Amino acid sequence: MNPFEDMRMFCQVMDSGSFTAAADQLGLSKQLVSRRLMQLEERLGVRLLNRSTRRLDVTPLGQSYYESALRLLSEVEQVEQGIAGQTTEPRGTIRLSAPLSFAVAHLGCLLPEFLQRYREVTVEVDLSDRPVDLLGEGYDLALRIGVLEDSTLIARRLAAIERVYCASPVYLAARGTPLKPEDLHTHDCLPYGHSRQVQWRFEGRGKPQNINVTGRMRVNNGELLKDAAIAGMGITYLPTFIVGSALEDGRLVSVLDDFRPEPLTLSAVYPQHRQRSRPVQALIEFLRERLNQGEEGSRYR
């Protein structure tokens, strides 16, 4: 019986939301994880989890034990890292999830630089625009753009992401340049995603305004939308890290600049139990540093 291992197992169940997901992350059988937690409850003399066929509900005592266990395990990890000489040099593997277009545009140059700086760190990157389940899928860190849902995850702001409405000079010459958001009703638009009804948000004239937009092409990938806009298929609305080079060389022209909303926020999101992970915190600080300095930082704001 190892109390620290029982704590880790219980925290993994809490983070994953089920015995099955926790067992997969721990490389153990579901039966073993369930049995060990029952033994933990017997030893403590309290019920930590209420079990049903569909879900697990933590009891008030279970929540208190979880929070205390996280703090204690974090302190143990710090002690072990200090003994191993890792307090000055991060070491370990980071499982990172990042949006596809942003990662292709910028992580390709930033991550090699990070790995050169921290030679004892390994990074495993999954590129996906879907909102991954960090706890259930075992990620240490995710980069997310936009408004974050309320959760038990911790978020750190990395940079501001500017977006622009833009189209090709050929399209604007043929269809005219929109001067106000309402003009988009007579234009072909290239919205992001697969929703049947898409609204673009505008600000100006003292209040926000939402406009329904339609077009012949919807894609859940910004690079394809950029290429479609360059080909003259319509007006699109994308982050500058995707369309910046096309705006600079004239393949695209920005429109409705006076009605642009506030920039989005690029955030680093991670579970509570990774709060004191040296590799995770080193990567967050590195990205904050590189995304907000000089010319590199200006691309986001």
Beta strands, then each sheet from edge to edge (+ up, - down):
strand 1: 49-51
strand 2: 56-58
strand 3: 92-98
strand 4: 121-127
strand 5: 141-145
strand 6: 154-161
strand 7: 163-167
strand 8: 189-190
strand 9: 198-202
strand 10: 209-213
strand 11: 235-239
strand 12: 253-255
strand 13: 264-270
sheet 1: 1+ 2-
sheet 2: 4+ 3+ 5+ 13- 6+
sheet 3: 8+ 11+ 7- 12+
sheet 4: 9+ 10-
end
